[in-house]
């Protein structure tokens, strides 16, 4: 019997088990004994392990941080890594977000695609291999993570006691295969405002942006002093000449300048308009005297501006697999004594953090600007000829009849959290992106097809 036929025989169980786990609200909550990420996440993990036990697999629960189902023998193992925690459901659902109801051959629930549904599909793919008694050289683990949405702290716990798989994949993205994920940094550039403003007007505050990894669609500044009507008129003229959307209004003897940009993801800042840097461009034209704030604004206009690739800053890296570095100014905060820009830079996969940060910091020499709170994820990159990539390409093409092109992204998937893992599905090319959105769902057809693809991938990697 073929893998495909066996999965067809057990597809009703696959659907039922998927509904079972989707009915549990696995959003992070306060830690409780045995569930470090909250009762809901802990209950979801135990549900996955109970389903695994019913299917005849050995199961292990690592103190509520991670669990896994295991099959086969051998010193090394192949891993399927996915997460069971979900983002909050939000508003706007057609059907209950934890009802796992089926409508028009789709299961609607938070986690249907990210990652509960595809993880149960992988589990049933392994069951088909087990039922058919197909020979394997390596053990197989279906690894259930629990903290991907809010920090991936569970992976530190796992890797502290368990060795990583020799090969594996995560159903945490899209098909065909994501073989390159840029290096990711988030950090602040900060300047103390010791030399104060001395012009006829004063910038009281600057604020804008919601997150480092979002192109800010709004920012504003508050101006006080003499000649506010003239400044307001200057805003209007600047908006007309630049094409930027800037507005100004006088409120309580203060001029509020509002800058409206266009939001985009921080990994693709070229598709947005940065509301902060639009505002900075105008603020650079104001006479606030030679001071720390005017120097900071001038520096940013010269070295950041509206450039989404870091070329003005001297760190505009590029490579063939993943393209250009992306540079996003995400948040600005300015008060009396300090101004801070929160940046999100993503560098190409064949480069290093030092390749980016050495020229970046060279630009800061003598400016009084410093780097703070640097967070970093290394890039993920597999050669096109890597055995893992070639095997997954062959499986995808055989199961779908479609070419298995390789994808490079500026974002990050769960694959970055464990060595020897690459992102593989579950979203098929051309499908809408409904992960983290209201009415997240997976079609029954796709759930079953994922089980077949993952079964073949597991078998080819572990045989």
Helices and strands as residue ranges (DSSP letters): H 3-9, H 11-22, H 39-54, E 58-62, E 66-71, E 77-83, E 101-103, E 106-108, H 116-131, E 139-145, G 148-150, H 153-161, E 167-170, E 173-174, E 177-181, E 183-192, E 201-208, E 218-225, H 228-242, E 245-251, E 254-260, G 266-271, H 275-283, H 292-303, E 318-319, E 323-324, E 326-334, E 338-347, H 353-364, E 369-377, E 380-381, H 387-400, E 406-409, G 414-417, E 421-423, E 426-427, E 441-443, H 444-462
